[in-house]
Amino acid sequence: MARRILVLFLVIWLICALPGCGKASIEQEPETPPPAEEPEPRPEPEPEPYVPSGINPLTGEPMESKYENNRPVAVMLNNLKAAQPQLGISQADIIYEVPAEGGITRMLGVYQSLEGVGNLGSIRSARSYYLELALGLDALFVHAGGSPGAYRDLPTWGVDNMDGVRGRSDAEIFWRDAERRKSKGYEHSLLTSGERILDYLSEGHFPTEHERGYVYTQAFVPDGTPRDGVPAEHVKLRFSEYKTGTFDYDSEMGKYLVGQYGKEYVDGNTGEQVAVTNLLVLETKISVISGDPEGRLDVRLTGEGEGTYFCGGKSVPIRWSKADRNSPFVYTLEGGKLLALGQGESYVCIISPKTSRLTFE
């Protein structure tokens, strides 16, 4: 009997020793799931770049609306080789280059706004045809002296001007730069600045906005590359034996890089090469003024004539017209369709086909 009890006890003990049996079994802890990965924070969206609400009427590009109705400022710039580098030229909205006496050229830089432009120069004297270019844009005119014809026409034509030679109150906006005077000579040292011109204009000497109803009618498009234009990535314009300009198209920039005197045409303020979206070469009659002892020129700017337009590495023939001295240039394509320029700066060369030579490829 005792043996049976012992056997029964052993059987019960074995059953209870099995896993999960009764209270003697050890309950296993449930596996803990790994913590959920926190989602990576979304990057904040980049803020939209600020785009001014106005349009620069000289370039078709955005600008602060408060400058839209400004009368632009046209500045006479010395372009002799000895006077390089010019200051502030790369910020001009339009650059006009026209021959002067003796085979040299001068520039007229036109600025819709002078905010942040810095120094400008060196400043040189006016000729009557530069006055016509300024009047065609209803611009305020900055110069240092002028030919007898220019001084005759300034008051007769009603040109609002600031002169660095005649000793009036406007002469205070100019100064002689000591370093340029030492290294380049007295005649190449006269400067002004965007800030000084704006300070002078703030005193109320001239109206600084266009009259009501004034419209500059030039149209602009994002890409002004001529449809069916011929290749023109390298342009060479020989004004005279003294001066040749080059314009090489940079496809990455979408602009023509300007050179002269065998070098890059560099702005002395920034050290950057001048670059423009639009290049226009206008042909007209240029002749020496009869009896002028200095060989000064008469340049016909009213009427009409032929020309060539370059943009996007291509070119197309155009015609230009200017109704009178107070009207802007109008550019047309074959068939009379108005030419739309590419949005950006323009460089306008005015030449006589008898004395200058244009080539491109």
DRENDO-1510 file (C-alpha; in Angstrom, 1 decimal, always signed):
<recs>
REC; n; res; u; v; w
REC; 1; MET; +0.0; +0.0; +0.0 .
REC; 2; ALA; +2.8; +2.4; +0.9 .
REC; 3; ARG; +4.4; +1.5; -2.4 .
REC; 4; ARG; +1.3; +2.5; -4.3 .
REC; 5; ILE; +1.1; +5.8; -2.5 .
REC; 6; LEU; +4.7; +6.5; -3.3 .
REC; 7; VAL; +4.2; +5.8; -7.0 .
REC; 8; LEU; +1.1; +8.0; -7.1 .
REC; 9; PHE; +3.0; +10.8; -5.4 .
REC; 10; LEU; +5.8; +10.6; -8.0 .
REC; 11; VAL; +3.4; +10.7; -10.9 .
REC; 12; ILE; +1.7; +13.8; -9.4 .
REC; 13; TRP; +5.1; +15.4; -8.9 .
REC; 14; LEU; +6.1; +14.8; -12.5 .
REC; 15; ILE; +2.9; +16.1; -13.9 .
REC; 16; CYS; +3.2; +19.3; -11.8 .
REC; 17; ALA; +6.8; +19.7; -12.9 .
REC; 18; LEU; +5.8; +20.0; -16.5 .
REC; 19; PRO; +5.9; +23.7; -17.9 .
REC; 20; GLY; +2.7; +25.6; -17.4 .
REC; 21; CYS; +1.4; +23.3; -14.7 .
REC; 22; GLY; -0.3; +24.9; -11.7 .
REC; 23; LYS; +1.3; +27.6; -9.6 .
REC; 24; ALA; +4.7; +25.8; -9.8 .
REC; 25; SER; +5.1; +26.9; -13.4 .
REC; 26; ILE; +7.0; +30.2; -14.1 .
REC; 27; GLU; +4.9; +32.5; -16.2 .
REC; 28; GLN; +7.0; +34.1; -19.1 .
REC; 29; GLU; +6.9; +37.8; -19.5 .
REC; 30; PRO; +5.3; +38.9; -22.8 .
REC; 31; GLU; +7.8; +40.3; -25.3 .
REC; 32; THR; +7.9; +44.1; -25.3 .
REC; 33; PRO; +7.5; +45.5; -28.9 .
REC; 34; PRO; +10.3; +47.9; -29.9 .
REC; 35; PRO; +9.3; +51.6; -29.6 .
REC; 36; ALA; +7.8; +53.1; -32.7 .
REC; 37; GLU; +10.2; +55.3; -34.6 .
REC; 38; GLU; +9.3; +59.0; -34.5 .
REC; 39; PRO; +8.7; +60.4; -38.0 .
REC; 40; GLU; +11.4; +62.8; -39.2 .
REC; 41; PRO; +10.3; +66.4; -39.0 .
REC; 42; ARG; +9.4; +67.8; -42.3 .
REC; 43; PRO; +11.8; +70.5; -43.6 .
REC; 44; GLU; +10.2; +74.0; -43.6 .
REC; 45; PRO; +9.5; +75.1; -47.1 .
REC; 46; GLU; +11.8; +77.6; -48.6 .
REC; 47; PRO; +10.3; +81.1; -48.6 .
REC; 48; GLU; +9.4; +82.4; -52.0 .
REC; 49; PRO; +11.9; +84.9; -53.3 .
REC; 50; TYR; +10.8; +88.5; -53.1 .
REC; 51; VAL; +9.8; +89.9; -56.5 .
REC; 52; PRO; +9.1; +93.6; -56.7 .
REC; 53; SER; +5.7; +94.5; -58.0 .
REC; 54; GLY; +6.8; +97.2; -60.5 .
REC; 55; ILE; +8.4; +96.9; -63.9 .
REC; 56; ASN; +11.5; +98.8; -65.1 .
REC; 57; PRO; +10.4; +100.4; -68.3 .
REC; 58; LEU; +13.9; +100.4; -69.7 .
REC; 59; THR; +14.6; +96.7; -69.2 .
REC; 60; GLY; +11.2; +95.0; -68.7 .
REC; 61; GLU; +12.5; +93.5; -65.4 .
REC; 62; PRO; +10.9; +93.7; -62.0 .
REC; 63; MET; +11.7; +96.8; -59.9 .
REC; 64; GLU; +10.2; +98.6; -57.0 .
REC; 65; SER; +7.0; +100.3; -58.2 .
REC; 66; LYS; +8.0; +103.6; -56.7 .
REC; 67; TYR; +10.7; +103.9; -59.4 .
REC; 68; GLU; +8.5; +103.1; -62.4 .
REC; 69; ASN; +7.5; +106.6; -63.2 .
REC; 70; ASN; +10.9; +108.1; -62.5 .
REC; 71; ARG; +12.6; +110.2; -65.2 .
REC; 72; PRO; +15.8; +108.2; -65.9 .
REC; 73; VAL; +19.2; +109.8; -65.5 .
REC; 74; ALA; +21.5; +109.8; -68.5 .
REC; 75; VAL; +25.2; +110.2; -67.7 .
REC; 76; MET; +28.0; +111.2; -70.1 .
REC; 77; LEU; +31.0; +108.9; -69.7 .
REC; 78; ASN; +34.5; +109.2; -71.0 .
REC; 79; ASN; +35.6; +106.2; -73.1 .
REC; 80; LEU; +39.2; +107.0; -73.9 .
REC; 81; LYS; +41.5; +104.1; -73.4 .
REC; 82; ALA; +43.5; +106.1; -70.8 .
REC; 83; ALA; +40.3; +106.7; -68.8 .
REC; 84; GLN; +39.5; +103.0; -68.2 .
REC; 85; PRO; +38.0; +101.6; -66.1 .
REC; 86; GLN; +34.7; +103.4; -66.1 .
REC; 87; LEU; +32.7; +103.5; -62.9 .
REC; 88; GLY; +29.1; +102.4; -62.6 .
REC; 89; ILE; +28.6; +101.5; -66.2 .
REC; 90; SER; +27.6; +97.8; -65.6 .
REC; 91; GLN; +24.5; +99.0; -63.7 .
REC; 92; ALA; +23.2; +101.1; -66.6 .
REC; 93; ASP; +19.9; +99.9; -68.0 .
REC; 94; ILE; +20.8; +101.2; -71.5 .
REC; 95; ILE; +24.3; +102.0; -72.8 .
REC; 96; TYR; +24.6; +104.2; -75.9 .
REC; 97; GLU; +27.9; +104.3; -77.7 .
REC; 98; VAL; +28.4; +106.9; -80.4 .
REC; 99; PRO; +31.5; +108.1; -82.2 .
REC; 100; ALA; +32.9; +111.5; -81.3 .
REC; 101; GLU; +35.7; +113.5; -82.9 .
REC; 102; GLY; +39.0; +111.9; -83.9 .
REC; 103; GLY; +37.7; +108.3; -84.0 .
REC; 104; ILE; +37.0; +108.1; -80.3 .
REC; 105; THR; +33.6; +107.1; -78.8 .
REC; 106; ARG; +31.7; +108.2; -75.7 .
REC; 107; MET; +29.1; +106.4; -73.7 .
REC; 108; LEU; +25.8; +107.6; -72.4 .
REC; 109; GLY; +24.7; +105.4; -69.5 .
REC; 110; VAL; +21.0; +105.6; -68.7 .
REC; 111; TYR; +19.6; +104.6; -65.2 .
REC; 112; GLN; +16.0; +104.2; -64.3 .
REC; 113; SER; +17.1; +104.3; -60.6 .
REC; 114; LEU; +20.4; +105.4; -59.1 .
REC; 115; GLU; +19.8; +103.7; -55.8 .
REC; 116; GLY; +22.9; +101.8; -54.9 .
REC; 117; VAL; +24.8; +102.7; -58.1 .
REC; 118; GLY; +27.8; +104.2; -56.4 .
REC; 119; ASN; +30.4; +106.3; -58.1 .
REC; 120; LEU; +30.0; +107.3; -61.8 .
REC; 121; GLY; +32.7; +108.5; -64.1 .
REC; 122; SER; +34.8; +109.7; -65.4 .
REC; 123; ILE; +32.3; +112.4; -66.6 .
REC; 124; ARG; +32.9; +114.2; -69.9 .
REC; 125; SER; +31.4; +116.8; -72.1 .
REC; 126; ALA; +28.2; +116.8; -74.1 .
REC; 127; ARG; +27.4; +116.8; -77.8 .
REC; 128; SER; +24.0; +117.7; -79.3 .
REC; 129; TYR; +23.2; +114.2; -80.4 .
REC; 130; TYR; +23.7; +112.9; -76.8 .
REC; 131; LEU; +21.1; +115.5; -75.8 .
REC; 132; GLU; +18.7; +114.0; -78.3 .
REC; 133; LEU; +19.2; +110.5; -76.9 .
REC; 134; ALA; +18.4; +111.8; -73.4 .
REC; 135; LEU; +15.4; +113.8; -74.6 .
REC; 136; GLY; +14.1; +110.7; -76.3 .
REC; 137; LEU; +13.7; +109.0; -72.9 .
REC; 138; ASP; +12.6; +112.2; -71.0 .
REC; 139; ALA; +15.9; +111.8; -69.0 .
REC; 140; LEU; +17.8; +114.1; -66.7 .
REC; 141; PHE; +21.2; +114.8; -68.2 .
REC; 142; VAL; +24.6; +114.7; -66.4 .
REC; 143; HIS; +27.7; +116.0; -68.1 .
REC; 144; ALA; +30.8; +118.1; -67.6 .
REC; 145; GLY; +30.9; +120.8; -70.2 .
REC; 146; GLY; +29.9; +120.6; -73.8 .
REC; 147; SER; +30.6; +121.6; -77.4 .
REC; 148; PRO; +29.4; +125.0; -78.6 .
REC; 149; GLY; +26.5; +123.3; -80.3 .
REC; 150; ALA; +25.6; +121.5; -77.1 .
REC; 151; TYR; +25.7; +124.6; -75.0 .
REC; 152; ARG; +23.5; +126.3; -77.6 .
REC; 153; ASP; +21.0; +123.5; -77.6 .
REC; 154; LEU; +20.8; +122.8; -73.8 .
REC; 155; PRO; +18.5; +125.8; -73.0 .
REC; 156; THR; +16.9; +125.9; -76.5 .
REC; 157; TRP; +15.7; +122.3; -76.3 .
REC; 158; GLY; +14.8; +122.5; -72.6 .
REC; 159; VAL; +17.2; +119.8; -71.4 .
REC; 160; ASP; +17.2; +119.5; -67.6 .
REC; 161; ASN; +20.9; +119.0; -66.9 .
REC; 162; MET; +23.6; +118.9; -64.2 .
REC; 163; ASP; +26.9; +120.3; -65.4 .
REC; 164; GLY; +30.3; +119.8; -63.7 .
REC; 165; VAL; +32.0; +122.7; -65.5 .
REC; 166; ARG; +29.9; +125.9; -65.4 .
REC; 167; GLY; +30.2; +126.5; -61.7 .
REC; 168; ARG; +26.5; +126.5; -60.8 .
REC; 169; SER; +25.0; +124.8; -57.7 .
REC; 170; ASP; +24.8; +121.5; -59.6 .
REC; 171; ALA; +28.6; +121.5; -59.8 .
REC; 172; GLU; +28.6; +120.4; -56.1 .
REC; 173; ILE; +27.6; +116.9; -57.1 .
REC; 174; PHE; +31.0; +116.4; -58.8 .
REC; 175; TRP; +34.5; +116.0; -57.5 .
REC; 176; ARG; +38.1; +115.3; -58.7 .
REC; 177; ASP; +39.3; +111.9; -57.6 .
REC; 178; ALA; +42.8; +112.3; -56.3 .
REC; 179; GLU; +44.0; +108.8; -57.3 .
REC; 180; ARG; +42.6; +109.0; -60.8 .
REC; 181; ARG; +44.0; +112.5; -61.2 .
REC; 182; LYS; +47.5; +111.2; -60.2 .
REC; 183; SER; +47.4; +108.0; -62.3 .
REC; 184; LYS; +45.2; +109.0; -65.3 .
REC; 185; GLY; +45.4; +112.8; -65.6 .
REC; 186; TYR; +43.2; +115.7; -64.7 .
REC; 187; GLU; +40.8; +115.3; -67.6 .
REC; 188; HIS; +39.9; +111.7; -66.6 .
REC; 189; SER; +39.4; +112.4; -62.9 .
REC; 190; LEU; +35.9; +114.0; -62.6 .
REC; 191; LEU; +33.4; +111.8; -60.8 .
REC; 192; THR; +29.9; +112.0; -59.4 .
REC; 193; SER; +27.8; +109.4; -57.7 .
REC; 194; GLY; +24.2; +108.0; -57.6 .
REC; 195; GLU; +23.9; +109.3; -54.0 .
REC; 196; ARG; +25.0; +112.8; -54.8 .
REC; 197; ILE; +22.7; +113.1; -57.8 .
REC; 198; LEU; +19.8; +111.8; -55.8 .
REC; 199; ASP; +20.5; +114.3; -53.0 .
REC; 200; TYR; +20.6; +117.1; -55.5 .
REC; 201; LEU; +17.4; +116.1; -57.1 .
REC; 202; SER; +15.7; +115.8; -53.7 .
REC; 203; GLU; +16.1; +119.6; -53.4 .
REC; 204; GLY; +13.5; +120.1; -56.1 .
REC; 205; HIS; +15.6; +121.5; -58.9 .
REC; 206; PHE; +13.8; +119.5; -61.6 .
REC; 207; PRO; +10.7; +117.4; -61.9 .
REC; 208; THR; +11.9; +113.9; -61.2 .
REC; 209; GLU; +8.8; +112.0; -62.5 .
REC; 210; HIS; +7.3; +111.8; -66.0 .
REC; 211; GLU; +4.3; +114.0; -66.7 .
REC; 212; ARG; +0.9; +112.4; -66.6 .
REC; 213; GLY; +0.3; +110.3; -69.7 .
REC; 214; TYR; +3.9; +109.6; -70.5 .
REC; 215; VAL; +4.4; +106.1; -71.9 .
REC; 216; TYR; +7.7; +104.4; -73.0 .
REC; 217; THR; +6.3; +102.0; -75.6 .
REC; 218; GLN; +9.2; +99.5; -75.9 .
REC; 219; ALA; +8.0; +95.9; -75.4 .
REC; 220; PHE; +10.0; +93.2; -73.7 .
REC; 221; VAL; +9.7; +89.4; -73.6 .
REC; 222; PRO; +11.4; +86.8; -71.4 .
REC; 223; ASP; +13.4; +85.5; -74.3 .
REC; 224; GLY; +14.2; +87.9; -77.1 .
REC; 225; THR; +16.2; +85.5; -79.3 .
REC; 226; PRO; +15.2; +86.3; -82.8 .
REC; 227; ARG; +13.0; +83.7; -84.5 .
REC; 228; ASP; +14.8; +82.4; -87.6 .
REC; 229; GLY; +17.8; +84.5; -86.6 .
REC; 230; VAL; +21.3; +83.7; -87.9 .
REC; 231; PRO; +24.1; +82.6; -85.6 .
REC; 232; ALA; +25.8; +85.5; -83.9 .
REC; 233; GLU; +27.7; +84.4; -80.9 .
REC; 234; HIS; +30.8; +86.5; -81.6 .
REC; 235; VAL; +30.2; +90.1; -82.7 .
REC; 236; LYS; +32.9; +92.6; -83.6 .
REC; 237; LEU; +32.2; +96.3; -84.3 .
REC; 238; ARG; +35.1; +98.4; -85.6 .
REC; 239; PHE; +34.0; +102.0; -84.9 .
REC; 240; SER; +37.4; +103.4; -86.2 .
REC; 241; GLU; +41.1; +102.6; -86.2 .
REC; 242; TYR; +41.1; +103.7; -82.6 .
REC; 243; LYS; +38.1; +101.8; -81.2 .
REC; 244; THR; +36.8; +98.3; -81.7 .
REC; 245; GLY; +34.2; +96.7; -79.5 .
REC; 246; THR; +33.5; +92.9; -79.1 .
REC; 247; PHE; +30.4; +91.1; -77.8 .
REC; 248; ASP; +30.7; +87.4; -77.0 .
REC; 249; TYR; +27.6; +85.4; -76.1 .
REC; 250; ASP; +27.7; +83.5; -72.9 .
REC; 251; SER; +25.0; +80.8; -73.1 .
REC; 252; GLU; +24.9; +80.2; -69.3 .
REC; 253; MET; +24.4; +83.9; -68.5 .
REC; 254; GLY; +22.2; +84.5; -71.6 .
REC; 255; LYS; +24.1; +87.7; -72.2 .
REC; 256; TYR; +26.8; +89.2; -74.4 .
REC; 257; LEU; +30.1; +89.9; -72.6 .
REC; 258; VAL; +31.5; +93.2; -73.8 .
REC; 259; GLY; +35.2; +93.9; -74.6 .
REC; 260; GLN; +37.1; +96.8; -75.9 .
REC; 261; TYR; +40.7; +97.8; -76.5 .
REC; 262; GLY; +41.6; +94.1; -76.6 .
REC; 263; LYS; +40.4; +93.5; -73.0 .
REC; 264; GLU; +37.3; +92.8; -71.0 .
REC; 265; TYR; +35.2; +95.9; -70.6 .
REC; 266; VAL; +35.2; +96.0; -66.8 .
REC; 267; ASP; +33.3; +98.2; -64.3 .
REC; 268; GLY; +35.9; +99.8; -61.9 .
REC; 269; ASN; +33.3; +99.7; -59.0 .
REC; 270; THR; +32.8; +96.0; -59.1 .
REC; 271; GLY; +35.6; +94.5; -61.2 .
REC; 272; GLU; +32.9; +92.7; -63.2 .
REC; 273; GLN; +32.8; +92.5; -67.0 .
REC; 274; VAL; +29.9; +94.4; -68.5 .
REC; 275; ALA; +27.2; +92.0; -69.8 .
REC; 276; VAL; +24.0; +92.9; -71.7 .
REC; 277; THR; +21.0; +91.0; -72.9 .
REC; 278; ASN; +20.3; +93.0; -76.0 .
REC; 279; LEU; +22.8; +94.5; -78.6 .
REC; 280; LEU; +21.5; +96.9; -81.3 .
REC; 281; VAL; +23.7; +98.4; -84.0 .
REC; 282; LEU; +22.0; +101.3; -85.7 .
REC; 283; GLU; +23.2; +102.7; -89.0 .
REC; 284; THR; +22.9; +106.4; -89.8 .
REC; 285; LYS; +24.6; +109.4; -91.4 .
REC; 286; ILE; +27.5; +110.8; -89.5 .
REC; 287; SER; +29.5; +113.7; -90.9 .
REC; 288; VAL; +32.0; +116.3; -89.7 .
REC; 289; ILE; +30.5; +119.6; -88.8 .
REC; 290; SER; +31.5; +122.1; -91.4 .
REC; 291; GLY; +34.1; +124.6; -90.1 .
REC; 292; ASP; +34.4; +122.9; -86.7 .
REC; 293; PRO; +38.1; +123.3; -85.7 .
REC; 294; GLU; +38.0; +120.1; -83.5 .
REC; 295; GLY; +36.4; +118.0; -86.2 .
REC; 296; ARG; +33.2; +117.4; -84.1 .
REC; 297; LEU; +30.5; +115.3; -85.6 .
REC; 298; ASP; +26.9; +115.7; -86.6 .
REC; 299; VAL; +24.9; +112.4; -86.1 .
REC; 300; ARG; +21.5; +112.1; -87.6 .
REC; 301; LEU; +19.1; +110.5; -85.0 .
REC; 302; THR; +15.7; +111.5; -86.4 .
REC; 303; GLY; +14.0; +109.8; -89.3 .
REC; 304; GLU; +14.8; +106.2; -89.9 .
REC; 305; GLY; +17.4; +103.7; -90.9 .
REC; 306; GLU; +18.7; +100.2; -91.0 .
REC; 307; GLY; +20.2; +98.2; -88.2 .
REC; 308; THR; +20.9; +94.7; -86.7 .
REC; 309; TYR; +19.6; +93.2; -83.5 .
REC; 310; PHE; +21.5; +90.6; -81.4 .
REC; 311; CYS; +20.0; +88.5; -78.6 .
REC; 312; GLY; +20.5; +84.9; -77.5 .
REC; 313; GLY; +23.4; +84.3; -79.8 .
REC; 314; LYS; +21.4; +85.1; -82.9 .
REC; 315; SER; +20.8; +88.2; -85.1 .
REC; 316; VAL; +18.2; +89.6; -87.3 .
REC; 317; PRO; +18.0; +92.8; -89.5 .
REC; 318; ILE; +15.8; +95.6; -88.1 .
REC; 319; ARG; +14.8; +99.1; -88.9 .
REC; 320; TRP; +14.9; +102.0; -86.5 .
REC; 321; SER; +12.9; +105.3; -86.5 .
REC; 322; LYS; +12.8; +108.3; -84.3 .
REC; 323; ALA; +10.0; +110.8; -85.0 .
REC; 324; ASP; +11.7; +113.9; -83.5 .
REC; 325; ARG; +14.3; +114.7; -80.9 .
REC; 326; ASN; +11.9; +114.2; -78.0 .
REC; 327; SER; +10.7; +110.8; -79.1 .
REC; 328; PRO; +12.3; +107.4; -78.3 .
REC; 329; PHE; +13.7; +105.0; -80.8 .
REC; 330; VAL; +11.2; +102.5; -82.3 .
REC; 331; TYR; +12.5; +99.2; -83.6 .
REC; 332; THR; +10.7; +97.1; -86.2 .
REC; 333; LEU; +11.3; +93.8; -88.0 .
REC; 334; GLU; +10.6; +93.0; -91.6 .
REC; 335; GLY; +7.0; +93.7; -92.4 .
REC; 336; GLY; +6.8; +96.5; -89.9 .
REC; 337; LYS; +6.2; +94.3; -86.8 .
REC; 338; LEU; +7.5; +95.9; -83.6 .
REC; 339; LEU; +10.6; +94.3; -82.1 .
REC; 340; ALA; +10.3; +93.0; -78.6 .
REC; 341; LEU; +13.6; +93.1; -76.7 .
REC; 342; GLY; +14.7; +90.4; -74.3 .
REC; 343; GLN; +14.2; +91.4; -70.6 .
REC; 344; GLY; +17.4; +92.9; -69.5 .
REC; 345; GLU; +20.0; +95.6; -70.3 .
REC; 346; SER; +20.5; +97.0; -73.8 .
REC; 347; TYR; +23.7; +98.2; -75.5 .
REC; 348; VAL; +23.0; +100.5; -78.5 .
REC; 349; CYS; +25.8; +101.3; -80.9 .
REC; 350; ILE; +25.2; +104.1; -83.4 .
REC; 351; ILE; +27.5; +104.0; -86.5 .
REC; 352; SER; +28.0; +105.2; -90.0 .
REC; 353; PRO; +28.4; +102.2; -92.4 .
REC; 354; LYS; +30.9; +104.3; -94.4 .
REC; 355; THR; +33.4; +104.5; -91.5 .
REC; 356; SER; +32.5; +101.5; -89.2 .
REC; 357; ARG; +32.4; +97.8; -89.9 .
REC; 358; LEU; +30.2; +95.2; -88.3 .
REC; 359; THR; +31.0; +91.4; -88.5 .
REC; 360; PHE; +29.7; +88.4; -86.6 .
REC; 361; GLU; +29.6; +84.7; -86.6 .
</recs>
